[in-house]
Amino acid sequence: MTKEKEPAASSPANQPSSAPPVPDKLAADLHVPIIPDSQDDSEIDKAVDDIATKEADQVLAAEDAEVAKAFEKTDQPKGLKAKIVNFLKAWWNNPKARYGTIAGLLVVVIAALAIPPSRYFVLNTVGIRSSASVTVIDQSTQQPLKNVNVQVANQTTTTDSNGVAKLTKVKLGATQLTISRRAFASVSKKVTVGWGSNPYGNFAIKPTGSQYDFIVTDFMSNKGINKAEATAGDAVAAADEQGILVLTVEPNQDSPLEVVVKADGYREEKVSLNLDDKNQQAVKLVPDRKHVYASKRSGKFDLYSADLDGKNEKVLLAGSGLERSDILVVPNPAAHKVALSSSRENSRNKDGYLLTTLNIIDSDSGEKTQIAQSESIQVIDWIGDRLIFVQVAAGASASNPNRQRLVSYDTASKTQKELASSNYFNGAISAGGVIYYAPSDATNAGFYKINADGSSKANLQNKPTWSIIRSQYDQLSLVVGADWYSYKLGDVTTTKLGGPPSSQQNRIYNDNSNRKQSLWVEKRDGKGVLLNYSTSDKKDTILKTLSGLTNPVYWLNDQYVIYRVQTDQETADYALNINGGEPRKLSDVTGTNGGGGLYDY
């Protein structure tokens, strides 16, 4: 008997699930949707996907929260600090409170600055400082006192030769001014240091020490030397216009007391003061500039220097015994320098010709600086620190168009500059601080001017100029072929004359350091006349008339003049003070030229 086939089991798709239903409460707790029995399998799958998606979103959200928490600031203000921060935020976000506070602070600052004590306190706190000055004089003489101690607030200094003390970086406000010096009563005064320079004026302090009178004069003119100083230790006194000064020293000083007397432009003098002697002490000062001259007293041409009273004579540069007699000594009126042109070096060119050497000599130390060596050197003038001269170029033939050079040597920088060159210069002269020259070669024919530093070169006339004559201080006469021309210093061109000038004699002017006065010599009735020309009023003053008075003449300084006397009895240099007094013979000398615009051709 055939067994009856059992029916196949139904698939899940074909028959309902045999799983027991999920209770409603449990489904809610598990976030499982309740599916009706009648819902098909596709709806169940969708519900499961929704559950998985939601759970994934929750996991990601939790992870993001943990990351954000890790990056949270850990230094957030807490406690009092938090309260302050919150208060400031609230204040700043409240315009009325913010502007009100700022206005209040401005009112407080303005009020503080309006009241001097608080104002100075605020300014000093931020580093503001001011300055102050006083002038201290001797109550007994009314002359300024030097080296007086002056203190204002936190600053201290001493007075200068004019009695003035200047202090800087002084704190502002009310403070004490104190003035003190040995042998004088101290002064103390309350002052207020405000904005600006704070000049407190003159303070006269009373001498308490022993006083001694001096009169300081020029040794030739006998005129008082204003602002001459006498110094003894800490004690200093300045002279008035008559040269009178009173030196105050502390009592019980050792006697005798050494006093140093000095003045600008004068040699320092030492005086041994007997403190028991109350008589006025007379001191005569001698210029500190040296008289420099050549002398053959040793058998050689030595270069000497000496003070005008004959003291401190010494040989600046010993002669070599090889010098020709054409020595040239040209002092600088503005510095302690002398130009010396001589053949003392015994140098010769390839043809055996003895060369001339140009040296600059320091008249104090004797230091020698060689600046040129040539077959021929002609010194023109000193213009400030520059020496102007003409020399023959070494090795240049007579036909060379640049055979002669017009040169300016600067003693400050120790450099030289060629101002012009020519085969020959028909003339070269210094006038009023400017150089004028006339080249001989046709290519550069004319009459030129140029400054000592090479600037402002100008051709004043382009015709061949054969000669330059200085007929007056500010007037030059020129020979141009068969014609005569005139040139006034400072003009830009020349003027043709109808004939030769009334005088064809060349004047040699020698200016002082500021070119306000100029010396020159003229022959009158067989005698030499030394004249001083004033460039301001254009007048001559006769300084000396004497047989044998001749060039060279030059300024030792702006007061003293050196002139030469050459007769059968003597060749000597003399000194004269233009402010008065009798001339003084300095020394017998060897006859030399003296520059000052000399150009021999």
C-alpha positions as CSV (number, residue, x, y, z in Angstrom):
1,M,0.0,0.0,0.0
2,T,1.4,3.2,-1.1
3,K,2.2,5.7,1.7
4,E,0.4,9.0,1.4
5,K,2.7,11.9,0.7
6,E,2.8,14.4,3.5
7,P,2.1,18.1,2.5
8,A,5.2,20.3,2.2
9,A,5.9,22.8,5.0
10,S,4.7,26.3,4.3
11,S,7.5,29.0,3.7
12,P,7.6,32.1,5.9
13,A,6.5,34.0,2.9
14,N,3.4,32.0,2.6
15,Q,2.3,31.7,6.1
16,P,2.4,33.8,9.1
17,S,5.2,33.7,11.6
18,S,4.9,31.3,14.4
19,A,6.9,33.7,16.8
20,P,4.9,35.0,19.6
21,P,3.8,38.6,19.5
22,V,5.8,41.3,21.3
23,P,3.9,42.9,24.1
24,D,3.1,46.6,23.6
25,K,4.9,47.9,26.7
26,L,8.2,46.0,25.8
27,A,8.0,47.3,22.2
28,A,7.7,50.8,23.5
29,D,10.7,50.4,25.8
30,L,12.8,49.0,22.9
31,H,11.6,51.6,20.5
32,V,10.1,48.9,18.4
33,P,7.1,49.8,16.5
34,I,4.0,47.7,17.0
35,I,3.2,46.0,13.7
36,P,-0.2,44.8,13.2
37,D,-0.6,41.2,12.3
38,S,-2.0,42.0,9.0
39,Q,1.2,44.1,7.9
40,D,3.4,42.4,5.4
41,D,7.1,41.6,5.7
42,S,8.2,44.8,3.7
43,E,6.8,47.0,6.4
44,I,8.7,45.0,9.0
45,D,12.0,45.4,7.1
46,K,11.4,49.2,6.9
47,A,10.8,49.4,10.6
48,V,14.0,47.6,11.4
49,D,16.0,50.0,9.1
50,D,14.5,53.0,10.9
51,I,15.6,51.6,14.2
52,A,19.2,51.0,13.0
53,T,19.5,54.5,11.5
54,K,18.2,56.2,14.7
55,E,20.5,54.2,16.9
56,A,23.5,55.1,14.7
57,D,22.6,58.8,14.8
58,Q,22.4,58.6,18.6
59,V,25.9,57.0,18.8
60,L,27.4,59.7,16.5
61,A,25.8,62.4,18.5
62,A,27.3,61.0,21.7
63,E,30.7,60.8,20.1
64,D,30.5,64.4,18.8
65,A,29.5,65.6,22.3
66,E,32.6,63.9,23.8
67,V,34.9,65.5,21.3
68,A,33.5,69.0,21.8
69,K,33.8,68.5,25.6
70,A,37.5,67.6,25.1
71,F,38.1,71.0,23.3
72,E,36.3,73.1,25.8
73,K,38.4,75.8,27.5
74,T,39.5,74.9,30.9
75,D,40.6,78.4,32.0
76,Q,37.2,80.0,32.0
77,P,37.0,82.6,34.8
78,K,35.6,81.4,38.0
79,G,34.6,83.0,41.2
80,L,35.7,86.7,41.7
81,K,37.5,86.8,38.3
82,A,34.4,85.6,36.6
83,K,32.3,88.3,38.3
84,I,34.8,91.0,37.2
85,V,34.8,89.8,33.6
86,N,31.1,89.7,33.6
87,F,30.9,93.1,35.1
88,L,33.3,94.6,32.5
89,K,31.3,92.9,29.7
90,A,28.1,94.3,31.0
91,W,29.7,97.8,31.4
92,W,31.1,97.8,27.9
93,N,27.8,96.7,26.4
94,N,26.0,99.5,28.2
95,P,26.8,102.7,26.2
96,K,25.4,105.0,28.9
97,A,27.6,103.5,31.6
98,R,30.7,103.3,29.3
99,Y,30.6,107.0,28.2
100,G,29.8,108.2,31.6
101,T,32.8,106.4,33.1
102,I,35.1,107.8,30.4
103,A,33.8,111.3,30.9
104,G,34.3,111.0,34.6
105,L,37.9,109.9,34.2
106,L,38.6,112.9,31.9
107,V,37.2,115.2,34.5
108,V,39.5,113.7,37.1
109,V,42.6,114.0,34.8
110,I,41.8,117.6,33.9
111,A,41.3,118.4,37.6
112,A,44.6,116.7,38.4
113,L,46.5,118.7,35.8
114,A,44.9,122.0,36.8
115,I,46.3,121.7,40.3
116,P,50.2,122.3,40.2
117,P,51.2,119.6,42.8
118,S,49.2,116.9,41.2
119,R,50.0,118.1,37.7
120,Y,53.8,117.9,38.3
121,F,53.3,114.5,40.0
122,V,51.5,113.1,36.9
123,L,54.1,114.6,34.5
124,N,57.1,113.4,36.5
125,T,55.5,109.9,36.6
126,V,55.3,109.7,32.8
127,G,59.0,110.9,32.5
128,I,58.5,114.6,31.6
129,R,61.6,116.7,32.4
130,S,62.5,120.4,32.1
131,S,65.6,122.7,32.2
132,A,66.7,125.6,34.3
133,S,69.5,128.2,34.3
134,V,71.0,130.8,36.6
135,T,73.8,133.4,36.4
136,V,76.1,133.8,39.4
137,I,78.1,136.9,40.0
138,D,80.4,138.2,42.7
139,Q,78.5,140.6,44.9
140,S,81.6,142.7,45.6
141,T,82.7,143.1,41.9
142,Q,79.6,142.3,39.9
143,Q,81.7,140.1,37.7
144,P,80.6,136.6,36.7
145,L,81.9,133.7,38.8
146,K,83.2,130.5,37.3
147,N,83.1,127.0,38.8
148,V,80.2,127.7,41.2
149,N,78.2,124.7,42.2
150,V,74.5,125.0,41.3
151,Q,71.8,122.4,42.3
152,V,68.2,122.3,41.3
153,A,66.0,119.3,42.3
154,N,68.0,116.2,41.3
155,Q,70.5,117.9,39.0
156,T,73.9,119.6,39.7
157,T,76.3,121.5,37.5
158,T,78.9,124.4,37.7
159,T,78.9,127.8,36.1
160,D,80.9,128.6,33.0
161,S,83.3,131.5,32.4
162,N,80.2,133.8,32.0
163,G,78.9,132.7,35.3
164,V,76.0,130.8,33.7
165,A,74.9,127.4,34.9
166,K,72.5,125.4,32.7
167,L,70.7,122.3,34.0
168,T,68.7,119.7,32.0
169,K,66.5,116.7,32.8
170,V,65.2,118.5,35.9
171,K,62.0,117.1,37.6
172,L,59.0,119.5,37.6
173,G,57.5,121.0,40.6
174,A,58.5,122.9,43.8
175,T,62.1,122.3,44.8
176,Q,65.2,124.0,46.2
177,L,67.8,126.0,44.3
178,T,71.2,125.9,46.0
179,I,74.3,127.9,45.0
180,S,77.7,127.2,46.8
181,R,81.4,127.9,46.3
182,R,84.3,128.0,48.7
183,A,85.1,131.4,50.2
184,F,81.5,132.6,49.4
185,A,78.3,132.4,51.4
186,S,75.9,129.8,50.1
187,V,72.5,130.7,48.7
188,S,69.4,128.6,48.9
189,K,66.0,129.5,47.5
190,K,62.7,127.8,46.9
191,V,61.8,127.7,43.2
192,T,59.3,126.0,41.0
193,V,60.4,124.1,37.9
194,G,57.7,124.4,35.3
195,W,57.5,124.0,31.5
196,G,60.3,125.5,29.4
197,S,63.7,126.8,30.2
198,N,63.1,128.3,33.7
199,P,65.6,131.1,33.7
200,Y,66.0,132.2,37.4
201,G,68.1,135.3,36.6
202,N,71.2,136.6,38.4
203,F,72.3,135.6,41.9
204,A,75.0,137.7,43.6
205,I,76.8,135.7,46.3
206,K,78.8,137.4,49.0
207,P,82.5,136.7,49.4
208,T,83.6,135.4,52.9
209,G,87.3,134.7,52.1
210,S,90.4,136.9,51.6
211,Q,90.4,139.0,48.5
212,Y,93.3,140.1,46.3
213,D,93.2,142.7,43.4
214,F,94.9,142.1,40.0
215,I,95.1,144.3,36.9
216,V,95.8,142.3,33.7
217,T,97.1,144.2,30.7
218,D,98.6,143.7,27.2
219,F,102.3,143.8,27.5
220,M,102.8,146.3,24.7
221,S,99.6,148.4,24.6
222,N,99.1,148.4,28.4
223,K,95.4,148.2,27.8
224,G,93.3,146.0,30.1
225,I,92.4,142.5,28.9
226,N,88.7,141.9,29.3
227,K,87.7,138.4,30.6
228,A,91.3,137.5,31.7
229,E,91.2,134.9,34.4
230,A,93.1,134.3,37.6
231,T,93.0,130.9,39.1
232,A,94.3,129.5,42.4
233,G,93.1,126.0,43.2
234,D,89.3,126.2,43.2
235,A,89.3,130.0,43.3
236,V,88.6,131.7,39.9
237,A,88.0,135.4,39.0
238,A,87.4,137.2,35.7
239,A,88.6,140.6,34.8
240,D,86.3,143.5,33.7
241,E,86.9,145.7,30.6
242,Q,89.7,147.5,32.4
243,G,91.4,144.2,33.1
244,I,90.7,144.5,36.9
245,L,89.8,141.3,38.8
246,V,89.4,140.3,42.4
247,L,90.4,136.8,43.5
248,T,88.7,135.5,46.6
249,V,90.4,132.6,48.4
250,E,89.7,130.7,51.6
251,P,91.5,132.0,54.7
252,N,94.5,130.2,56.2
253,Q,95.9,129.3,52.8
254,D,99.7,128.6,52.6
255,S,101.7,131.6,51.5
256,P,102.9,132.3,48.9
257,L,100.0,131.1,46.7
258,E,100.5,130.2,43.1
259,V,98.1,132.1,40.8
260,V,97.7,131.3,37.1
261,V,96.6,134.2,34.9
262,K,95.5,133.6,31.4
263,A,93.3,135.0,28.5
264,D,92.4,133.9,25.1
265,G,95.2,134.5,22.6
266,Y,97.8,135.1,25.3
267,R,100.5,133.1,27.0
268,E,99.7,131.8,30.4
269,E,101.5,133.5,33.3
270,K,102.2,132.2,36.9
271,V,102.3,134.7,39.8
272,S,103.6,133.9,43.3
273,L,101.2,135.7,45.6
274,N,102.2,136.8,49.1
275,L,99.0,136.6,51.1
276,D,100.2,139.3,53.4
277,D,100.5,141.7,50.5
278,K,97.2,143.4,49.8
279,N,98.6,145.7,47.1
280,Q,97.2,145.4,43.6
281,Q,99.1,142.8,41.5
282,A,100.0,143.9,37.9
283,V,100.3,141.2,35.3
284,K,101.2,141.7,31.7
285,L,100.3,139.1,29.1
286,V,102.2,138.3,25.9
287,P,100.5,136.9,22.8
288,D,100.7,133.1,22.5
289,R,101.5,133.3,18.7
290,K,105.2,132.8,17.9
291,H,107.4,135.1,15.8
292,V,109.0,132.8,13.2
293,Y,112.0,134.0,11.2
294,A,115.1,132.8,9.4
295,S,118.6,133.6,10.8
296,K,122.1,132.7,9.7
297,R,123.7,133.5,13.1
298,S,124.9,129.9,13.3
299,G,126.4,130.0,9.7
300,K,123.4,128.1,8.3
301,F,119.8,129.3,7.6
302,D,118.0,128.1,10.7
303,L,114.3,128.7,11.3
304,Y,113.6,130.1,14.7
305,S,110.6,130.8,16.8
306,A,110.2,133.1,19.9
307,D,107.6,134.9,21.9
308,L,107.3,138.6,21.4
309,D,109.1,139.4,24.7
310,G,112.0,137.3,23.6
311,K,111.3,134.3,25.8
312,N,111.1,130.7,24.7
313,E,113.3,131.2,21.7
314,K,114.2,127.9,19.9
315,V,115.3,126.5,16.6
316,L,112.2,125.2,14.9
317,L,114.1,123.7,12.0
318,A,117.8,123.5,11.7
319,G,119.4,124.5,8.4
320,S,121.1,121.9,6.3
321,G,123.8,124.3,5.1
322,L,122.6,123.7,1.5
323,E,120.0,126.5,1.3
324,R,120.1,129.2,-1.3
325,S,119.5,132.7,-0.1
326,D,116.0,132.8,-1.7
327,I,114.4,131.5,1.4
328,L,110.7,132.3,1.8
329,V,108.9,132.4,5.2
330,V,105.1,133.0,5.1
331,P,103.2,132.8,8.4
332,N,99.5,132.0,8.4
333,P,97.6,134.9,10.2
334,A,94.8,132.5,11.2
335,A,96.7,129.6,12.6
336,H,100.0,128.5,14.2
337,K,101.4,127.5,10.8
338,V,104.3,128.8,8.6
339,A,105.1,128.0,5.0
340,L,108.8,127.6,4.3
341,S,110.2,127.5,0.8
342,S,113.9,126.6,0.5
343,S,116.5,124.3,-1.0
344,R,117.4,122.8,2.4
345,E,116.6,119.2,1.3
346,N,119.5,119.2,-1.2
347,S,117.3,117.3,-3.8
348,R,118.2,117.6,-7.5
349,N,116.5,116.7,-10.7
350,K,118.0,114.4,-13.3
351,D,119.9,117.3,-14.8
352,G,121.5,118.1,-11.4
353,Y,119.4,121.2,-10.8
354,L,118.8,122.0,-7.1
355,L,115.1,121.7,-6.3
356,T,113.0,123.9,-4.0
357,T,111.0,122.2,-1.3
358,L,107.8,123.7,0.2
359,N,107.1,122.7,3.8
360,I,104.4,123.5,6.4
361,I,105.9,124.0,9.9
362,D,103.9,124.0,13.1
363,S,105.2,127.1,14.9
364,D,104.6,125.5,18.3
365,S,105.9,122.0,17.9
366,G,108.2,122.4,14.9
367,E,106.5,119.5,13.1
368,K,107.3,119.6,9.4
369,T,105.1,118.5,6.5
370,Q,106.5,118.5,3.0
371,I,103.9,119.3,0.4
372,A,105.8,120.1,-2.8
373,Q,109.2,119.9,-4.5
374,S,109.9,121.6,-7.8
375,E,112.4,123.5,-9.9
376,S,110.5,126.6,-8.9
377,I,107.9,127.3,-6.2
378,Q,106.2,130.7,-5.6
379,V,103.9,131.1,-2.6
380,I,100.9,133.3,-3.4
381,D,99.0,133.5,-0.1
382,W,97.3,131.8,2.9
383,I,93.5,131.7,2.6
384,G,92.1,130.2,5.8
385,D,93.7,126.8,6.2
386,R,94.7,126.7,2.5
387,L,98.1,127.6,1.1
388,I,98.1,128.8,-2.5
389,F,101.2,128.5,-4.6
390,V,102.5,128.0,-8.1
391,Q,105.0,125.3,-9.0
392,V,106.7,123.8,-12.1
393,A,105.4,120.3,-12.8
394,A,108.2,117.7,-12.2
395,G,109.7,116.6,-15.5
396,A,107.6,118.9,-17.7
397,S,109.5,120.5,-20.6
398,A,109.5,124.2,-21.2
399,S,107.0,123.6,-24.1
400,N,104.5,121.7,-22.1
401,P,101.1,123.5,-22.0
402,N,100.7,122.3,-18.4
403,R,104.2,123.0,-17.2
404,Q,103.1,125.3,-14.4
405,R,100.4,124.4,-11.8
406,L,98.4,126.7,-9.6
407,V,97.8,124.6,-6.4
408,S,95.8,124.9,-3.2
409,Y,97.0,122.8,-0.2
410,D,94.5,122.2,2.6
411,T,96.4,121.9,5.9
412,A,93.3,120.5,7.7
413,S,92.8,117.5,5.4
414,K,96.4,117.4,4.2
415,T,95.3,117.2,0.6
416,Q,96.0,119.4,-2.4
417,K,94.0,120.5,-5.4
418,E,95.1,121.8,-8.8
419,L,93.2,125.0,-9.5
420,A,94.7,125.7,-12.9
421,S,97.6,124.9,-15.2
422,S,99.4,126.6,-18.0
423,N,102.7,126.7,-19.8
424,Y,103.3,129.9,-17.8
425,F,101.2,132.2,-15.7
426,N,101.5,135.9,-16.7
427,G,100.2,136.8,-13.3
428,A,98.7,135.2,-10.2
429,I,97.4,137.2,-7.2
430,S,95.3,136.8,-4.1
431,A,92.8,139.6,-3.4
432,G,90.0,139.6,-0.9
433,G,90.2,135.8,-0.4
434,V,89.9,135.0,-4.1
435,I,92.7,134.0,-6.5
436,Y,93.0,135.8,-9.9
437,Y,95.3,134.5,-12.6
438,A,96.2,134.9,-16.3
439,P,97.4,131.9,-18.3
440,S,99.9,132.5,-21.0
441,D,98.9,129.8,-23.5
442,A,96.5,130.9,-26.3
443,T,94.0,128.1,-25.7
444,N,93.2,129.3,-22.2
445,A,93.9,133.0,-22.8
446,G,92.0,135.4,-20.5
447,F,91.7,136.7,-17.0
448,Y,90.2,134.2,-14.4
449,K,89.1,134.1,-10.8
450,I,88.7,131.0,-8.6
451,N,88.1,130.2,-4.9
452,A,90.8,128.5,-2.8
453,D,88.7,125.3,-2.8
454,G,88.4,125.2,-6.6
455,S,84.8,126.4,-6.7
456,S,83.3,129.4,-8.6
457,K,85.8,129.5,-11.4
458,A,85.0,132.2,-13.9
459,N,86.6,133.8,-17.0
460,L,86.3,137.5,-16.5
461,Q,87.9,138.4,-19.8
462,N,88.8,136.1,-22.7
463,K,91.5,138.2,-24.2
464,P,95.3,137.5,-23.5
465,T,96.2,139.3,-20.3
466,W,99.9,140.1,-20.0
467,S,100.0,141.6,-16.5
468,I,98.0,142.0,-13.3
469,I,98.7,145.0,-11.1
470,R,96.9,145.7,-7.8
471,S,96.5,149.4,-7.9
472,Q,94.1,149.6,-4.9
473,Y,92.7,147.2,-2.3
474,D,89.6,146.5,-4.4
475,Q,90.9,147.5,-7.8
476,L,93.1,145.5,-10.3
477,S,94.7,147.0,-13.5
478,L,95.2,144.6,-16.4
479,V,97.5,144.9,-19.4
480,V,95.8,143.4,-22.4
481,G,97.9,143.8,-25.5
482,A,98.3,147.6,-26.0
483,D,95.2,148.3,-23.9
484,W,94.5,148.8,-20.2
485,Y,91.5,147.3,-18.4
486,S,90.2,147.8,-14.9
487,Y,88.6,145.2,-12.6
488,K,86.8,145.8,-9.4
489,L,86.7,143.0,-6.9
490,G,83.4,141.2,-7.0
491,D,82.4,142.3,-10.5
492,V,81.6,139.8,-13.3
493,T,83.6,141.5,-16.0
494,T,86.3,144.0,-16.7
495,T,86.1,147.6,-18.0
496,K,88.3,149.0,-20.7
497,L,90.3,152.2,-19.8
498,G,91.1,155.1,-22.1
499,G,94.8,154.8,-21.1
500,P,97.1,153.6,-18.4
501,P,96.2,154.2,-14.7
502,S,97.7,157.1,-12.8
503,S,99.9,154.7,-10.9
504,Q,101.3,151.4,-12.2
505,Q,102.9,150.4,-8.9
506,N,101.8,147.0,-7.6
507,R,100.6,147.1,-4.0
508,I,101.0,144.0,-1.8
509,Y,98.1,143.8,0.7
510,N,98.2,141.4,3.6
511,D,94.8,140.7,5.2
512,N,94.1,139.7,8.8
513,S,92.3,136.5,9.7
514,N,88.8,138.0,9.2
515,R,89.8,140.2,6.2
516,K,88.4,143.3,7.8
517,Q,91.9,145.0,7.8
518,S,94.8,144.8,5.5
519,L,98.4,145.9,5.8
520,W,100.5,147.4,3.0
521,V,103.7,149.4,2.6
522,E,104.3,152.5,0.5
523,K,107.5,154.6,-0.1
524,R,107.0,158.2,0.8
525,D,109.8,160.7,0.8
526,G,112.4,158.0,1.0
527,K,110.8,156.4,4.0
528,G,108.7,153.3,4.3
529,V,105.1,153.9,5.5
530,L,103.1,151.0,7.1
531,L,99.4,151.5,6.5
532,N,96.4,149.6,7.7
533,Y,93.4,149.6,5.3
534,S,89.9,149.1,6.7
535,T,87.7,147.2,4.4
536,S,84.5,148.5,6.1
537,D,85.1,152.3,5.8
538,K,87.7,152.0,2.9
539,K,90.2,154.2,4.7
540,D,94.0,153.9,5.4
541,T,95.5,154.5,8.8
542,I,99.2,155.1,9.1
543,L,100.7,152.8,11.7
544,K,104.5,153.6,11.3
545,T,106.8,155.7,9.2
546,L,110.4,154.8,9.3
547,S,113.5,154.7,7.1
548,G,114.1,151.2,5.9
549,L,110.6,149.9,6.7
550,T,109.7,147.4,4.0
551,N,108.0,144.1,3.2
552,P,107.4,141.5,4.4
553,V,104.7,142.7,6.8
554,Y,102.1,140.3,8.3
555,W,99.6,139.9,11.1
556,L,100.7,137.9,14.1
557,N,97.1,138.0,15.3
558,D,94.3,140.6,14.9
559,Q,96.1,143.0,17.2
560,Y,99.8,142.5,16.4
561,V,101.6,143.4,13.3
562,I,105.1,142.3,12.3
563,Y,107.1,144.5,9.9
564,R,110.7,144.5,8.7
565,V,113.3,147.2,8.8
566,Q,116.3,146.8,6.4
567,T,119.0,149.4,6.5
568,D,122.8,149.5,6.4
569,Q,122.8,149.0,10.1
570,E,120.3,146.2,10.5
571,T,117.9,143.7,9.0
572,A,115.4,143.1,11.8
573,D,111.7,142.3,12.5
574,Y,109.6,144.6,14.8
575,A,106.3,144.1,16.4
576,L,103.5,146.7,16.8
577,N,100.2,146.6,18.5
578,I,97.6,148.5,16.5
579,N,95.7,149.4,19.7
580,G,98.7,151.5,21.1
581,G,102.1,151.3,22.7
582,E,105.6,151.6,21.2
583,P,107.0,149.2,18.6
584,R,109.4,146.5,19.9
585,K,112.4,145.0,18.1
586,L,112.1,141.3,18.0
587,S,115.3,139.9,16.4
588,D,117.9,140.4,13.8
589,V,116.9,138.2,10.8
590,T,118.0,137.1,7.4
591,G,116.3,139.1,4.6
592,T,113.6,136.9,3.1
593,N,110.4,137.6,1.2
594,G,107.1,137.2,3.0
595,G,104.3,136.2,0.5
596,G,101.1,138.1,0.7
597,G,100.2,138.0,-3.0
598,L,103.8,138.1,-4.2
599,Y,104.3,136.6,-7.6
600,D,107.7,137.2,-9.3
601,Y,107.8,136.6,-13.0
